[in-house]
Amino acid sequence: MPIVHFGHIGVAVERSEDSRPALTSVRNRIPHLVTAVLMLLGVMTAASAQAQAAPQRLAASDTVCSNSPIPPGWVITSSYRSSSCALTGVIYSIEDVTGQTSTAVCSMSPIPAGWVITSSNTSTGCAGTGVLYSIENTANRTETAVCSMSPIPAGWVITSSYNSTGCAGTGVLYTIANTAGQTDATVCSMSPIPTGWVVTRYYRSPACAGTGVAYTIRKV
């Protein structure tokens, strides 16, 4: 046991030899622990930065003032008066139609590409126009009936038209068909002619209310 001298007085001090390895082990581990903590903080900081930088997406439905742009693929499902929108006084309820096959929209709504208007009726849920459209997605369809104010999808043609009470505003319904895979067709004269098709004949037809004229068209 070593003797420690304080002045003229010697004091015996007991030194623990067994504690040295444990202390050395702890000292050796501290740098590794610090490195691990710093790496963890770096990962957390990067994840937080990515989350903040990511663009904020709208939910599947939302409400916006009527002077707001409507995102692509979204539609207006209702409109009503509100003091929350000082400039217009009207709020729109909007929704994303991704994954849907049909829905109802106010007549001022944009119609997404590939969708058509199948009927129109008066509605108190559409402040401003008072008209509601039923719309459907033409994906995987070869034929359907649409109101005459409906957009006609690319590659589709009008094969007949007739009067209908189900289309408030125009009173005319079109039967339309997809020309994909076809080489010839008979269409009403108000029909769009698909790219790469030509008119080979035209004649009078009672099946085309409004013009009374039909075309025979062929793909070239």
C-alpha positions as CSV (number, residue, x, y, z in Angstrom):
1,M,0.0,0.0,0.0
2,P,1.6,3.3,-1.0
3,I,2.3,6.1,1.6
4,V,1.3,9.7,0.8
5,H,3.1,12.3,2.8
6,F,1.4,15.5,3.9
7,G,4.1,17.6,5.5
8,H,5.6,15.3,8.2
9,I,2.6,13.0,8.4
10,G,2.4,9.9,6.2
11,V,-1.0,8.6,5.3
12,A,-1.6,5.2,3.8
13,V,-3.8,5.4,0.7
14,E,-5.4,2.2,-0.8
15,R,-5.5,2.1,-4.6
16,S,-7.9,-0.2,-6.3
17,E,-6.1,-1.9,-9.2
18,D,-9.3,-3.6,-10.4
19,S,-11.0,-0.4,-11.4
20,R,-8.4,0.5,-14.1
21,P,-9.7,-1.9,-16.8
22,A,-13.3,-0.8,-16.3
23,L,-12.5,2.9,-16.6
24,T,-10.4,2.3,-19.7
25,S,-13.3,0.4,-21.3
26,V,-15.7,3.2,-20.6
27,R,-13.2,5.8,-22.0
28,N,-12.8,3.7,-25.2
29,R,-16.6,3.5,-25.7
30,I,-17.3,7.2,-25.3
31,P,-16.1,8.3,-28.8
32,H,-18.2,5.5,-30.4
33,L,-21.3,6.6,-28.4
34,V,-20.8,10.2,-29.4
35,T,-20.4,9.3,-33.1
36,A,-23.6,7.2,-33.0
37,V,-25.6,10.0,-31.4
38,L,-24.3,12.5,-34.0
39,M,-25.2,10.2,-36.8
40,L,-28.7,9.7,-35.4
41,L,-29.2,13.5,-35.1
42,G,-28.0,13.9,-38.7
43,V,-30.6,11.3,-40.0
44,M,-33.4,13.0,-38.0
45,T,-32.4,16.4,-39.3
46,A,-32.4,15.2,-42.9
47,A,-35.8,13.5,-42.6
48,S,-37.3,16.7,-41.1
49,A,-35.8,18.8,-43.9
50,Q,-37.3,16.4,-46.5
51,A,-40.7,16.5,-44.9
52,Q,-40.7,20.3,-44.8
53,A,-39.5,20.5,-48.5
54,A,-42.1,18.1,-49.8
55,P,-45.0,19.9,-51.6
56,Q,-48.3,19.9,-49.7
57,R,-51.0,18.0,-51.5
58,L,-54.7,18.7,-51.2
59,A,-56.9,16.1,-49.5
60,A,-59.3,14.1,-51.7
61,S,-61.8,16.9,-51.2
62,D,-61.6,20.5,-50.1
63,T,-63.3,23.9,-50.2
64,V,-62.0,26.9,-52.2
65,C,-63.2,30.4,-53.1
66,S,-64.8,30.5,-56.6
67,N,-62.0,32.7,-58.0
68,S,-59.5,29.9,-57.2
69,P,-58.0,27.8,-60.0
70,I,-59.2,24.2,-59.9
71,P,-56.4,21.6,-60.0
72,P,-56.2,19.2,-62.9
73,G,-58.4,16.1,-62.3
74,W,-60.5,17.9,-59.7
75,V,-64.2,18.9,-60.1
76,I,-66.7,21.3,-58.4
77,T,-69.3,19.2,-56.6
78,S,-71.3,22.1,-55.0
79,S,-71.2,25.9,-54.5
80,Y,-72.7,28.2,-51.9
81,R,-72.7,31.7,-50.7
82,S,-70.1,32.6,-48.0
83,S,-68.7,35.7,-46.4
84,S,-65.4,33.8,-46.1
85,C,-64.7,34.7,-49.8
86,A,-64.9,38.5,-49.8
87,L,-64.2,39.1,-53.5
88,T,-66.7,36.6,-54.9
89,G,-69.0,35.6,-51.9
90,V,-69.1,32.0,-53.2
91,I,-67.3,28.9,-52.0
92,Y,-66.8,25.7,-54.1
93,S,-66.6,22.2,-52.7
94,I,-64.1,20.3,-54.9
95,E,-62.9,16.7,-55.1
96,D,-60.3,14.6,-56.9
97,V,-61.9,12.1,-59.3
98,T,-58.8,9.9,-59.6
99,G,-59.9,6.3,-59.3
100,Q,-63.6,7.2,-59.7
101,T,-65.9,6.1,-62.6
102,S,-68.8,8.6,-62.1
103,T,-69.8,11.6,-60.0
104,A,-72.1,14.7,-60.0
105,V,-70.7,18.2,-60.6
106,C,-71.9,21.8,-60.9
107,S,-72.2,23.0,-64.5
108,M,-69.4,25.5,-64.0
109,S,-67.0,22.7,-63.1
110,P,-64.1,21.7,-65.4
111,I,-64.7,18.3,-67.0
112,P,-61.6,16.1,-66.7
113,A,-60.1,14.6,-69.9
114,G,-61.9,11.3,-70.8
115,W,-65.0,12.2,-68.9
116,V,-68.5,13.0,-70.4
117,I,-71.8,14.6,-69.3
118,T,-74.5,11.9,-69.2
119,S,-77.4,14.1,-67.8
120,S,-78.1,17.6,-66.4
121,N,-80.7,18.8,-64.0
122,T,-81.6,21.8,-61.9
123,S,-80.1,22.0,-58.4
124,T,-80.1,24.3,-55.5
125,G,-76.6,22.9,-54.5
126,C,-74.9,24.9,-57.3
127,A,-75.2,28.6,-56.5
128,G,-74.5,30.7,-59.6
129,T,-75.8,28.3,-62.3
130,G,-78.4,26.1,-60.5
131,V,-77.5,23.2,-62.8
132,L,-75.9,19.9,-61.8
133,Y,-74.3,17.5,-64.3
134,S,-73.9,13.7,-63.9
135,I,-70.5,12.8,-65.4
136,E,-68.7,9.5,-66.1
137,N,-65.3,8.2,-67.1
138,T,-65.2,6.6,-70.6
139,A,-62.1,4.5,-69.8
140,N,-62.8,0.9,-70.8
141,R,-66.0,1.9,-72.5
142,T,-66.8,1.6,-76.3
143,E,-70.2,3.4,-76.4
144,T,-72.3,5.7,-74.2
145,A,-74.9,8.4,-74.3
146,V,-74.0,12.0,-73.5
147,C,-75.7,15.4,-73.4
148,S,-75.0,17.6,-76.4
149,M,-73.0,20.1,-74.2
150,S,-70.6,17.3,-73.2
151,P,-67.0,17.3,-74.4
152,I,-66.4,14.4,-76.8
153,P,-63.2,12.4,-75.9
154,A,-60.4,12.2,-78.5
155,G,-61.1,9.3,-80.9
156,W,-64.8,9.2,-80.2
157,V,-67.6,10.1,-82.7
158,I,-71.3,11.0,-82.5
159,T,-73.4,8.2,-84.1
160,S,-76.9,9.6,-83.4
161,S,-78.7,12.4,-81.6
162,Y,-82.2,12.8,-80.3
163,N,-84.3,14.9,-78.0
164,S,-84.2,14.2,-74.3
165,T,-85.6,15.7,-71.1
166,G,-82.6,14.3,-69.2
167,C,-80.4,17.1,-70.6
168,A,-81.6,20.4,-69.1
169,G,-80.2,23.3,-71.1
170,T,-80.0,21.7,-74.6
171,G,-82.6,19.0,-74.5
172,V,-80.5,16.9,-76.9
173,L,-78.7,13.6,-76.2
174,Y,-75.9,12.1,-78.3
175,T,-74.9,8.5,-78.7
176,I,-71.1,8.4,-79.0
177,A,-68.7,5.5,-79.8
178,N,-65.0,4.9,-79.6
179,T,-63.4,4.4,-83.0
180,A,-60.3,2.5,-81.6
181,G,-59.8,-0.6,-83.6
182,Q,-62.3,0.4,-86.3
183,T,-61.7,1.4,-89.9
184,D,-65.1,2.9,-90.9
185,A,-68.1,4.4,-89.2
186,T,-71.4,6.3,-89.7
187,V,-71.5,9.6,-87.8
188,C,-73.8,12.7,-87.5
189,S,-72.5,15.8,-89.2
190,M,-71.8,17.6,-85.9
191,S,-69.4,14.8,-84.9
192,P,-65.7,15.5,-84.5
193,I,-63.8,13.6,-87.2
194,P,-60.8,11.7,-85.6
195,T,-57.3,12.4,-86.8
196,G,-56.5,10.2,-89.8
197,W,-60.1,9.8,-90.8
198,V,-61.9,11.2,-93.9
199,V,-65.6,11.7,-95.0
200,T,-66.5,9.5,-97.9
201,R,-70.2,10.1,-98.1
202,Y,-72.9,12.3,-96.6
203,Y,-76.7,12.0,-96.7
204,R,-80.0,12.9,-94.9
205,S,-80.7,11.0,-91.7
206,P,-83.5,11.3,-89.1
207,A,-81.1,9.7,-86.6
208,C,-79.2,13.0,-86.3
209,A,-81.6,15.4,-84.7
210,G,-80.4,19.0,-85.1
211,T,-78.7,18.7,-88.5
212,G,-80.5,15.8,-90.1
213,V,-77.3,14.9,-91.9
214,A,-75.0,11.9,-91.4
215,Y,-71.5,11.1,-92.7
216,T,-69.8,7.9,-93.7
217,I,-66.2,8.1,-92.6
218,R,-63.2,5.9,-93.1
219,K,-59.7,5.6,-91.6
220,V,-56.9,6.2,-94.1
